[in-house]
């Protein structure tokens, strides 16, 4: 990203010199659909980022434009919408509303968004936009808010204003990521630790280039099915507040008493939490063989038990098998399309990307995108 180009575009649109804030997208190595169940996740922040250039102005107008997304929007900061307007600006406006409600004094401003996070690919373009917007708004009156609080505020905006019932993972790692490290997060306590990614290992993200239309509705449905599971287990143990509290032994004891679909969803979440803790331990110890095995088990569980994979994701995961330098891979993100994440030895990464793309193209007729990535730092002012 060249800040000079964004500054020049901003000056052309608004006649001002802005400050610029960036927030990264993320890829989740393991721990899928566990975050909203108070569980464990292990994502990493990526080099793909969203940038928000901002400058205050004298009137009470908030003007929002983008280099990638259509439409120019204008709102009165004293009368921000109470409901989403159905456009990409909802993520920005939702954050502005939450900041207002938390006591932050918003002033009129011009904002220009630039993003290189692939949209609708499971790399959390929405969280990157929210977090970058939050830092930009906070800069206008010098308000300081700890990054974990920024993450919680952005998640609330997406839950309540946008209407997507996401967990805390995406916003938290966008705020708190660290170069060269994955990020083991306890989504209940928000305690975290950095997990070093061994030297010589690349993250190769493969975009299937499909996103099935029912993804958002199915995501919310999965949350409801997990909540149904919690209600069942709470009958047997009133201390159960989330599937995070269900142990493997308790699950096995009551599995036959659960409705079939509920049983499948609960089984995935309970064992995915354990896989995530095991993968963090194995990565720390440099046991890449175990990490790869756990990633494959995670994908199989998401496909068969949580039922959020699709043919294209399965083909992409299968296409990685046996390629030189491949350690492990799985679908990443909410599912029903989007991306897979693969751990690949650095010296093989470029050839791996070309070969997996060729295999996928031959199997599906779709030309995918592949990205050679590394774990990067979280949100900050961009200078």
Secondary structure, 3 states (H helix, E strand, C coil): CCHHHHHHHHHHHHCCCCEEEEEEEEEEEECCCCHHHCCEEEEEEEEEEEEEEEEECCCCEEEEEECCCCCCEEEEHHHCCCCCCCCCCHHHHHHHHHHHHCCCCCCCEEEEEEECCCCCCCCCHHHHHHHHHHHHHHHHHCCCCCHHHHHHHHHHHHHHHHCCCCCCHHHHHHHHCCCCEEEEEECCCCCEEEEECCCCEEEEEEEEEEECCCHHHHHHHHHHHHHHHHHHHHHHCCCCCCHHHCCHHHHHHHHHHCCHHHHHHHHHHHHHHHHHHHHHHHHHHCCHHHHHHHHHHHHHHHHHCCCCCCHHHHHHHHHHCCCCCEEEEEEECCCCEEEEEEEEEHHHHHHHHHHHHHHHHHHHCCCCEEEEECCCCCCEEEC
